[in-house]
Amino acid sequence: MSAFLIRSCILLAFITAGHSLICEVCSSRNATMCNGKMMTCDANMDTCEHSIVRSNAYGQMFMVFKGCAKACKDLYFTESFTTGRNTIKRVCCNSDYCNDGEMETEWLSIHSPLLSFSLPTHLFLAFPFPITSCFTVSRFPARKDKPNSVSCPSCFHVGSYECEPVKMLQCTDSETSCISFKGIMDPFGNQPLKKLSLDCVNLKDCDPFPELPGGLIMEIEDVSCTKG
């Protein structure tokens, strides 16, 4: 009996070791949702990723990325500067097909050229007409924009590393650190751009700086976070 159990455990170990994760793989740099093929991940990829990005640094932009990842960690990243805001939400999971479909969230952010607002998901689902025909919908937590006790020098420039702080920016919500970032970004896909920014951020520490989805950061030359 014990020999049978040992053989069974060895067989199970081989089966488990040989299993590769299956994830949905797709991306879009102009939408909040995408649908792609289910792909078998490389052996060193142990998680599926689903990330959504909202930015108005270059005009209102929404991006979504799904795929295989290595040691993926959940992320909710926000940074604010005088001319806009970037928000990234990443959800990681480790079972087959787990990043399929839409990202689960309690709140939805609704956007149009004239207004933006947030509402609970259950109220969104109760609308008697397809609200997506009138608005862009993104799956981010609602922001209160409540001022905190932190102020940071703020400057945002793309195309070169020359930038003077515009003014001191009043930080809000959980953005209680000041960040200085210098590096090469690729927000549009295959269009590398130098970026220099000083702004408010919700990170407690920038060492290491979190890996952002979709190859948005190509190179970091210098980054630091300080308590405001």
N, C-alpha and C positions, 0 to 999 in steps of 0.2 A: 504493500500500500504506500509506504513511504517512498519507494523507488518511483512509483507512478506519479506521486505528487511532485517529486523533484523534476522528472521529465516534463511534466505539465508546466511547471514554473519556468523551466529553461525555454520551452517552446513559446510561452507567452512573452518572455523577455525578448526573444528574437523577433516576434511579430510586432511588439511595441517599438523596438528599436528601428525596425524597418519601415515604420509608418511615417509618411510625410504629410504635413498639414495641407489642407485644401482651402484656399481663400479666394474671394472675389477680387479681381484685379481690374481697375479702371481709374480714370481721372478726367477731370474737366476744369479748365481755368476760367469758365464763364457760367458756372451753374452751382447749385447747392446739392445736387444729386447726380449720380451716374450709375449705370448698369453695365457690367462687364462679364467676362467669362470666368468660370471657376477654374483656377489653375493650381497645379500641384507645386508646392513650395520646394525650394532647395532644402537639403537636409539641415543646413545651419540656420534656417529661418523657423523660429519656434512660435510666432504669433501672427495673427491677422490684424491689420490696421485699418481704421476708418477715421479720416481726418477731414474737417471742414474749416475753411478760412474765410474770414470777412475782412475786407480792407477798404478804406476810402482814402488811402495815401495817394493813389494814382487815379482818383475817381472811384466810384462805387464798384467793387469787385467781389465776386464770390468764387471760391474754388473748392473742389472736393477731390480726395485721393483715397483709394482703397488698394490694398495689396498685402503681400507677405512682408514680414519684418523680423528683425533679430532683436530680442530683448526689448521689445516695444514697451513703453510706459505711458499710461494715461497722462494727458496734458490739457490744462486750460490756461492759455497764455493771453495776456492782454497788455498792450502798450498804448499810451496816448501822448499826442504831441499837439502843438498849437493848431495844426491844419487837419488833423484827422486821428484815426485810431485803427489798430490792427488787433484782430481777435482770432485765436486758433483753438480749436477743440479737437483732441484726439482720443479715441477709445480703442483699447487693445483687448484682444480675446485669444483664446488658444484652443478652440475646437473647430472642426471642419465646418465651413460655410458660415461661420459666426459673424462675419462682417457683411453678410448679404442684407440687402434692403436699406431702409432709412435708419439714421441714427436715433436711438431712443432718447428723449429728453422731456422734461416736465414743462418747458417753456418754448415758445416759438417767437422769433423776431420777425416782424412784418415790415416790409420796406416798399416804398414807391417814391417817385420823384418829388412828391409833395409832403409826405409824412412818413414817420417810422414809429412803431410801437411794439410792445411785447404783450403776449397773452398766454394763459395756460393752454397746454395742448388740447385738453378736453373741450375747451370753448372753441378752439380752432376747428376741431372735428365736427362741432355742432352747427357750423355755418350752413345755411340752406343752399348755397351756391359754391362752385369751386373757386375759392379765394385766390388760388394760384394764378387764375386768369387775369387778376387785377393787381396782384402784388408779388414781390419776390419774398420767398419764405426761407429763413435760415434757422438752424437749430442751435441756438446759443442761450445760455442763461440770461435772464433779464438783468439789466444794469440799472442801478438806482442813481448813479452819477452823484452820489453824496460826497461832498468835499471832506477830505480827511486832514490831518495835521501836517501833511508833507507837501512841499513845493520843490520843483526841479527846474533847472535851466532847460529850455526846450528849443530844439532846432532840428529840422528834417531836410536833408538835401540828397537828391539822387543825381548821379552823373559825375560827381567829383567828391573829394574829401575836404572841400572847403566849405565851412559853415560857421556862422557866428550865432550864438544863442539869441533868439528873438526876444524872449522875456522869461520871467519865472512863471512856470505853469502850476496852477493849483491841481494837485492830484486828487483822485476820487476813488471811492470804494476800496478794493483790496490792493490798489496800486500804491504801495508804501515804500518803494525803492526808486532811485534815480539810476538810469542806465545810460551808458555811453557806448555806442556801437559803431564800428568801422569795418566794413567788409563788402563782399560782392554778392549781390542778390540776383535771383532770376524769377521775378514774379510773373513774367509773360511767357516763359518757355523759350529756351535758346536765345535769350537776349540778356546776357549778363550786364548788370549795372552796378557801379559803385554806389554805396549808400553810407552816409554819415548821419547819425541821429543821436540826439539827446532828448530824453523824455521820461515819463513816468511808466513804471512797469510793475506787474504783480509778482515778479520773481523775488525770492529772498536771497538767492545767490546766483551768480552767473558762471561759477566755476564748478562743474562744466556748464556751458550754455546748452540748453535743451536742443536736441536734434529736431529740426522742423521738418514737416512732411514735404514730399514732392520735390526735393532738391531745391527748395526756396532759397536756402543759403548755400552758395557754392564755396565761399571762403571767408573765414573770419580773420581779420588782421589784428583787431584789438576789441575787447569788450570788457566792461567792468560794471558792477552794480554797487551802489552805496546806499546806506540808509538815509532817507531824506531828513 
